[in-house]
Amino acid sequence: MSKIRQKISLFFLLTFVLFSCNKTEEIEIIVPKPKPKLVEFGFNLHDFNVVNDTIKSGDTFGSLIEKQNLNGKEVYDIVAKVKDTFDVRTIRKGKPYTILRSKDKTNKIQVFVYQPDKLNYYVIDFRDSIVANKKTRPLKYKTRTIAGALNGSLSETLANEKVDPALASKIAKIYAWSIDFFKLQKGDKFGLTFTERYINDTIYDGVDSLKAAFFEYKGKNIYAFPFTPDGSSGKQQYYDEEGKTLKNFFLKAPLKFINITSRYTKNRFHPVQKRWKAHNGTDYAAPTGTPIMTTAAGVVEQAGYTTGNGNFVKVKHDRMYATQYLHMSKILVRRGQRVTQGQVIGKVGSTGLATGPHVCYRFWKNGVQVDALRLKLPTSTPMDSKYKQKFLAEITPLKKVLDSTASLKFKN
């Protein structure tokens, strides 16, 4: 009986084989695609068990790696080996770190990465011998030109144009001698050419440098172009389109981006004394503690307190000029001290006869108080004529791009 069953099974098997040989079939073989590499810090993250976190209060490098099945002696040895490259004491709360661990059951630490900022990072490699390296991500610089009209503060206007608002501070310093930013108005036009930094070609890292600019001021475009007269070893300065320096002997104001609340006048109603009298200065309102800068280099002639002036500083600049700064909350210089232009000499306050925080800025010429806003102030040394041709050759294409961008922007 078993032989009969074997013959029947063999018959069906041969029939199936013969039938299959006469029929052509296409068999689709599906091969799974390998995962694309996810490379960061020079490692394929798919090869590791990845832990991303930030430094918490109380964390140290030692405490973080000790949690990775390392004993105290091992941690001590690791810190000693990497100290010349990575000072473990510099890690700060809130900064990101990454731990790469093996994918096997040991989950052993392979790599520790600490990022003190967006550009730099430290890699401590535990795999063979313990090695620490500081690495910098590649930077790319892109040049951009924009034109627009002021709508609010300069920082706000730049933010609306998706420009790092920090550029406003740089512009204020460049134009500090040429433009009184308190007098800029809504609708005043401007144009800027600047370079921006990108990390790994994609991560925006802010503005690097200003290459060209103009601001409409009192009906005239005031240009600014950087130039180094003495070559690469010299100090860069900013000049207008004719090669005249923007840097003057005096800054336009002792504060930045704050409102003028009272001007120089021979007849003003005093808000505290409640009587009409001369106001021989210019009041700039600002929050208490705002830094007050000396508008020119010189020597501190007086620093002290009086009932009317409150805390004040007076700086003598030369035989002709002197300036005074009143109502400070704090004096930061002493009598006889030499100060540089733009140096912070005190903080805004409301000491003395003042109804609110501000600085009263007073200006002397030949011993007489004058209106600083109306005075034609002396300028610095102009560009040497031997550099003029090179300067004009450098700025001509920059000015052309700036003007054409502005022309297109304001065409309608």
matplotlib code that plots the C-alpha trace (Angstrom):
import matplotlib.pyplot as plt

x = [0.0, 2.8, 4.5, 1.2, 1.2, 4.8, 4.1, 1.0, 3.1, 5.9, 3.4, 1.9, 5.4, 6.6, 3.4, 3.9, 7.5, 6.7, 3.8, 6.0, 8.8, 6.3, 5.2, 7.5, 7.1, 8.8, 9.8, 10.3, 12.9, 12.6, 15.8, 15.4, 17.1, 19.9, 19.1, 20.6, 23.5, 22.7, 26.1, 26.8, 30.0, 31.7, 29.8, 27.0, 24.4, 22.6, 25.6, 25.0, 22.5, 22.2, 21.5, 21.0, 20.6, 21.6, 23.8, 21.7, 22.5, 25.0, 26.2, 29.9, 31.7, 32.7, 29.2, 27.8, 30.2, 30.2, 26.6, 27.8, 29.0, 32.4, 33.9, 35.6, 39.1, 38.3, 36.6, 39.7, 42.0, 39.8, 39.7, 43.5, 44.0, 41.8, 42.7, 45.1, 42.4, 39.1, 39.0, 36.1, 35.5, 34.3, 31.0, 28.0, 24.4, 22.0, 24.7, 23.9, 25.8, 25.5, 26.6, 27.0, 26.8, 27.3, 24.1, 24.9, 23.6, 26.6, 25.5, 29.1, 29.9, 31.8, 31.8, 31.0, 30.3, 30.0, 28.8, 29.8, 28.3, 26.8, 30.2, 32.5, 32.3, 34.5, 34.7, 36.0, 36.4, 36.5, 36.7, 40.4, 42.5, 40.9, 41.3, 39.9, 39.6, 38.1, 36.4, 34.8, 32.0, 32.6, 31.5, 30.2, 29.8, 27.0, 26.7, 23.3, 22.0, 18.7, 17.0, 14.1, 12.5, 12.5, 9.4, 10.0, 13.5, 16.4, 16.5, 12.8, 13.1, 16.0, 14.2, 11.3, 13.7, 14.9, 18.3, 20.0, 19.0, 22.5, 23.6, 21.8, 24.4, 27.2, 25.6, 25.1, 28.8, 29.8, 27.5, 27.9, 29.9, 27.7, 24.1, 22.1, 19.8, 17.4, 16.5, 15.9, 12.2, 9.7, 10.1, 13.7, 15.4, 18.4, 20.5, 22.8, 25.3, 26.6, 27.9, 26.1, 27.6, 26.1, 27.2, 27.3, 25.8, 22.4, 22.4, 22.2, 24.8, 24.2, 25.9, 29.7, 30.5, 29.1, 30.5, 28.5, 25.6, 23.7, 21.1, 18.9, 19.6, 18.3, 17.5, 20.9, 22.2, 25.1, 27.3, 29.7, 32.3, 35.0, 38.6, 42.1, 44.4, 47.6, 46.9, 46.0, 48.1, 46.3, 43.1, 39.9, 37.9, 34.6, 34.5, 31.8, 31.6, 34.2, 36.7, 35.9, 36.1, 32.9, 34.7, 34.6, 36.2, 32.9, 30.1, 26.6, 25.2, 26.2, 23.5, 22.1, 18.6, 16.9, 14.5, 15.5, 13.1, 14.4, 16.7, 19.1, 17.1, 17.4, 13.8, 12.3, 9.9, 11.8, 9.7, 11.1, 11.7, 8.5, 9.9, 11.2, 14.9, 17.6, 18.3, 21.9, 22.0, 20.2, 18.2, 18.2, 15.6, 16.6, 16.0, 17.9, 21.3, 21.7, 25.4, 26.5, 29.4, 31.9, 31.5, 35.2, 38.5, 39.9, 40.6, 37.9, 37.9, 35.2, 33.3, 31.0, 27.6, 25.7, 22.1, 21.1, 23.3, 23.1, 25.9, 27.8, 31.0, 32.8, 35.4, 37.9, 38.8, 41.3, 41.9, 38.6, 36.1, 34.6, 31.4, 29.3, 26.9, 24.4, 21.9, 23.8, 22.7, 26.4, 29.7, 32.3, 35.3, 37.4, 38.8, 42.1, 41.3, 42.0, 39.0, 38.6, 35.8, 32.8, 34.0, 31.2, 31.7, 28.5, 24.9, 21.6, 19.7, 17.5, 19.7, 19.6, 16.8, 15.3, 11.7, 12.8, 15.8, 17.7, 21.1, 21.5, 24.4, 26.1, 28.8, 31.4, 33.3, 35.9, 34.4, 30.8, 27.9, 26.6, 24.0, 25.8, 23.1, 23.7, 27.5, 29.6, 32.0, 35.6, 36.3, 39.2, 42.1, 40.9, 42.2, 45.6, 45.4, 47.7, 45.0, 42.1, 42.3, 42.4, 39.5, 37.3, 38.1, 37.0, 33.7, 32.5, 30.9, 29.6, 27.9, 26.5, 24.8, 23.6, 22.1, 20.5, 18.8, 17.5, 16.3, 14.3, 12.9, 11.6, 10.7, 7.0]
y = [0.0, 2.4, 1.7, 2.7, 6.0, 6.7, 6.1, 8.4, 11.2, 10.9, 11.1, 14.4, 15.8, 15.1, 16.5, 19.8, 20.1, 19.5, 22.0, 24.6, 24.2, 25.1, 28.3, 31.4, 33.5, 36.7, 36.7, 40.1, 40.2, 43.2, 44.3, 46.8, 50.1, 51.0, 53.9, 57.1, 58.3, 60.8, 62.4, 64.9, 65.8, 63.5, 60.3, 58.3, 58.6, 55.4, 53.4, 54.5, 54.8, 58.6, 60.8, 64.5, 66.8, 70.1, 70.8, 71.1, 73.0, 71.0, 68.9, 68.4, 66.6, 64.0, 63.5, 63.1, 60.4, 58.7, 57.8, 55.8, 52.9, 54.4, 54.5, 57.4, 56.3, 56.0, 59.5, 61.0, 59.5, 60.7, 64.3, 64.2, 63.0, 65.6, 68.7, 70.1, 70.3, 70.4, 72.2, 70.4, 73.4, 75.5, 73.6, 75.9, 75.4, 75.3, 74.3, 71.1, 67.9, 64.6, 61.1, 58.3, 54.8, 51.3, 49.6, 46.3, 45.3, 47.0, 50.5, 51.6, 55.2, 55.8, 59.5, 62.7, 65.9, 69.4, 72.5, 75.8, 77.7, 77.2, 77.3, 75.2, 71.8, 69.4, 65.7, 63.2, 59.9, 56.8, 54.1, 53.2, 55.5, 58.5, 61.5, 65.0, 67.5, 70.9, 71.3, 74.3, 74.0, 75.4, 79.0, 80.5, 84.3, 85.6, 89.3, 90.9, 94.3, 95.8, 99.2, 100.4, 103.2, 103.6, 102.3, 102.6, 102.2, 101.1, 97.7, 97.2, 98.1, 95.7, 92.9, 93.4, 93.0, 89.7, 91.2, 90.6, 93.6, 93.7, 95.4, 98.5, 98.9, 98.6, 101.2, 103.6, 103.4, 104.0, 107.0, 108.3, 111.3, 112.1, 111.4, 112.3, 109.2, 111.1, 113.2, 110.3, 110.1, 107.5, 107.2, 108.2, 106.0, 103.8, 101.2, 98.6, 96.1, 93.6, 90.1, 87.4, 84.2, 80.8, 77.7, 74.5, 76.6, 76.6, 77.9, 81.7, 83.1, 86.9, 89.8, 89.7, 93.1, 96.2, 96.8, 99.9, 102.0, 105.2, 107.0, 109.8, 112.6, 116.2, 115.6, 114.2, 110.7, 110.1, 107.3, 105.0, 102.8, 100.9, 101.4, 100.7, 103.5, 101.8, 98.4, 95.3, 96.3, 99.6, 100.4, 100.3, 103.6, 104.7, 107.4, 108.9, 108.6, 111.5, 110.0, 112.3, 110.6, 110.0, 110.2, 113.6, 115.1, 114.8, 112.2, 113.6, 112.6, 110.9, 108.2, 105.8, 105.8, 107.8, 110.8, 114.5, 115.9, 119.4, 121.5, 124.4, 127.6, 130.9, 130.7, 127.5, 126.8, 124.7, 121.6, 121.6, 125.2, 126.3, 129.4, 130.6, 130.4, 129.5, 125.9, 125.7, 122.1, 119.3, 116.7, 113.1, 110.8, 107.3, 104.5, 104.7, 102.9, 103.6, 104.1, 107.7, 108.2, 111.0, 112.5, 113.2, 112.2, 114.4, 114.7, 114.6, 118.2, 117.7, 114.7, 115.2, 116.3, 119.6, 120.3, 121.4, 119.1, 116.0, 113.6, 115.1, 114.8, 117.6, 116.7, 119.1, 118.1, 120.9, 124.6, 125.4, 122.6, 121.0, 119.0, 118.2, 115.4, 115.9, 114.0, 110.7, 107.8, 106.7, 108.2, 105.8, 108.1, 110.3, 113.8, 113.9, 110.6, 110.6, 109.3, 108.2, 109.1, 106.9, 105.7, 105.1, 107.7, 107.2, 105.9, 107.8, 108.9, 111.6, 113.1, 116.8, 119.0, 116.4, 115.1, 111.8, 109.8, 111.7, 113.2, 116.9, 117.4, 120.7, 122.0, 124.8, 126.6, 129.0, 129.0, 129.8, 127.4, 126.9, 124.7, 121.5, 120.6, 123.8, 124.0, 123.0, 120.6, 120.0, 116.8, 114.4, 114.2, 113.6, 110.7, 111.1, 112.0, 109.1, 106.6, 108.4, 106.6, 103.1, 104.0, 105.2, 102.1, 99.9, 101.7, 102.4, 98.9, 98.9, 102.3, 101.2, 98.1, 100.2, 102.9, 100.6, 98.5, 101.7, 103.0, 99.8, 99.8, 103.4, 103.4, 103.5]
z = [0.0, 0.8, -2.6, -4.3, -2.4, -3.2, -7.0, -6.8, -5.1, -7.6, -10.5, -9.1, -8.5, -12.0, -13.5, -11.5, -12.6, -16.2, -16.1, -14.4, -17.0, -19.8, -18.1, -17.8, -14.7, -13.6, -10.0, -8.4, -5.7, -3.3, -1.8, 1.1, 0.5, 3.0, 5.3, 4.0, 6.1, 8.8, 9.3, 12.1, 13.8, 11.3, 12.4, 10.8, 13.6, 12.4, 13.6, 17.2, 20.0, 20.1, 23.2, 22.7, 25.8, 27.3, 30.3, 33.4, 36.6, 38.6, 35.6, 35.0, 32.3, 34.9, 36.2, 32.6, 31.5, 34.9, 34.2, 31.1, 33.3, 34.0, 37.5, 39.2, 38.3, 34.6, 34.6, 36.3, 33.7, 30.9, 32.2, 32.5, 28.9, 27.3, 29.4, 26.8, 24.2, 26.2, 29.5, 31.2, 33.5, 30.6, 30.0, 30.7, 31.7, 28.7, 26.1, 24.0, 24.2, 22.4, 23.5, 20.9, 22.4, 20.9, 19.7, 21.4, 24.8, 26.5, 25.4, 25.8, 25.4, 22.1, 21.6, 23.6, 21.8, 23.5, 21.6, 23.3, 20.3, 16.9, 15.1, 17.3, 19.0, 21.0, 20.2, 22.8, 21.1, 23.5, 20.9, 20.5, 22.6, 24.2, 21.9, 22.1, 19.2, 18.8, 15.4, 13.6, 11.2, 7.7, 7.2, 4.0, 3.4, 1.2, 0.1, 0.2, -0.8, 0.4, 0.2, 2.2, 4.3, 8.0, 9.7, 13.4, 14.9, 12.7, 14.6, 13.9, 10.3, 9.7, 11.5, 9.1, 6.3, 7.9, 8.7, 12.0, 14.1, 15.6, 12.4, 13.7, 16.5, 13.9, 11.7, 14.6, 15.4, 11.8, 11.4, 15.0, 13.8, 10.7, 11.5, 14.6, 14.7, 16.9, 13.9, 11.5, 10.6, 9.4, 5.6, 5.4, 2.8, 3.2, 1.3, 2.7, 1.2, 3.8, 4.1, 6.2, 7.7, 7.1, 9.0, 6.9, 4.1, 5.8, 9.4, 9.5, 11.8, 11.5, 9.7, 9.3, 7.8, 6.2, 2.7, 1.7, 3.0, 2.5, 4.7, 3.7, 6.2, 6.0, 2.3, 1.4, 1.0, 3.4, 2.1, 4.0, 2.5, 4.5, 3.4, 4.8, 3.5, 4.7, 3.2, 5.2, 8.2, 8.6, 10.6, 8.6, 8.5, 6.8, 4.1, 2.0, -1.8, -2.2, 0.2, 3.1, 6.5, 8.4, 11.7, 13.3, 16.3, 18.2, 18.3, 17.5, 20.9, 24.2, 23.9, 21.2, 19.7, 22.5, 22.2, 22.6, 25.2, 25.6, 23.4, 24.0, 24.5, 26.2, 27.6, 28.9, 31.7, 34.2, 35.2, 38.8, 39.6, 37.9, 36.3, 33.0, 32.5, 29.9, 29.2, 28.1, 27.1, 25.2, 27.2, 26.0, 27.8, 28.5, 31.0, 34.3, 33.9, 30.2, 29.4, 28.8, 26.4, 26.2, 22.7, 22.3, 23.8, 26.6, 30.3, 33.1, 34.5, 37.1, 38.5, 41.4, 42.7, 42.9, 43.9, 40.4, 38.3, 40.4, 39.6, 36.7, 34.7, 32.7, 30.1, 28.7, 25.1, 24.1, 24.6, 22.8, 23.6, 26.7, 27.4, 30.5, 31.3, 34.1, 36.3, 36.3, 38.5, 38.7, 37.8, 36.3, 35.9, 38.3, 38.0, 36.0, 34.2, 30.4, 28.4, 24.8, 22.4, 23.0, 26.4, 29.0, 31.7, 33.7, 33.7, 33.1, 36.2, 37.6, 40.3, 41.0, 39.5, 37.3, 36.9, 35.2, 34.0, 31.3, 30.6, 30.0, 27.5, 27.7, 25.3, 25.8, 23.1, 24.3, 27.7, 26.5, 26.5, 23.0, 21.2, 20.2, 17.6, 15.7, 16.0, 13.0, 14.6, 13.5, 11.4, 11.6, 9.2, 5.5, 3.4, 1.9, -1.8, -2.8, -1.7, -3.5, -6.8, -5.2, -3.0, -5.8, -7.8, -4.9, -4.1, -7.7, -8.2, -4.7, -5.1, -8.5, -6.9, -4.0, -6.1, -8.6, -5.8, -4.3, -7.6, -8.3, -4.8, -4.9, -8.7, -7.9]

ax = plt.figure().add_subplot(projection="3d")
ax.plot(x, y, z, "-o")
ax.set_aspect("equal")
plt.show()
